[in-house]
Amino acid sequence: SIAKAAVDSPTSRPQPNSTKRVVPEPEKSRIEALEDTLKQNHLAHQINFLQAQGSPFLTLYRSSLTRDSQGCAILLESD
């Protein structure tokens, strides 16, 4: 009877885990590190972010050095 009372008491119920779990985001960390490096090298004016399928990705814009440029896009799969 004493053991049953201890089990039924509200203080003996397991408390929900109140600690938040942190999910690592390595891609986000790498992009932030790359952005910081570009800012340190005084290239912050070239940084742009575009959206593709709901996720942002880092791009660099460099204006043309000649008057009659036609444009170019270089896509790199990795940093």
N, C-alpha and C positions, 0 to 999 in steps of 0.2 A: 504494500500500500504506500509506503514511503517512496519506493522507487518509482511507482506509477505517478505519484504527485510530482516528483522531480521531472519526469518525462513530459507531463502535461503543462508544466509551468511555462509562462510566456518567455521567461528569460533563458530557458534552455533550448529554445528553438534556434536552428542554425540561421545566422544572419546572412543576408545576401552579400556577396562580395562587393564592397564599395570601391575597390581600387579599379581604376580605369586601365584597360589594356591598351598599349601603344602598338600600332601596327606599323612596322618600318616601311618606308616608301623610298627604296634606293634610287629609283628613277628621278623622283622629285629632288632628292638630295644632290644627285649628280648635276641636274639642271641648275639648281641654286649655286652650286660650287662653280660651274662654268660661267654663270652670269656674274658672280663676284669676281672671277678672274678677268673677265672682259672689262668690268668696271675699273679694276685696278690698272689695266692697260689702257685706260682712257678711250675705250671703245663703246661706252654706254649708249652713245647716240646711234649705234648700229643695231642695237638689240630690239627685236620685235617678237611678239608671241602671236601665233596663228592657231586656229582651232581646226581639228580634223576628227570627225566622229566623236565629238564631245570631249576630246582631251586636248589640252594646249600643248604646243611644242615650240621650242626656241628656234628663232630664225635670225639671221643677220642680214641687214640691208646695206648695200654699198652702192652709192650713186655712181653714175657713169663718169669716166674720166674724159670721154670724148663727146662731141656734140651729136654725132650721128649713130649712137648706140641703138641696138635693136632689142636688147634684154637677154637675160640668161637666168636659168634656175639650176642650181646644183643641189641635189638631194643626197645626203649622207645618212646611212642607216645607223651609224653609231656616232658618239661624240667626236 
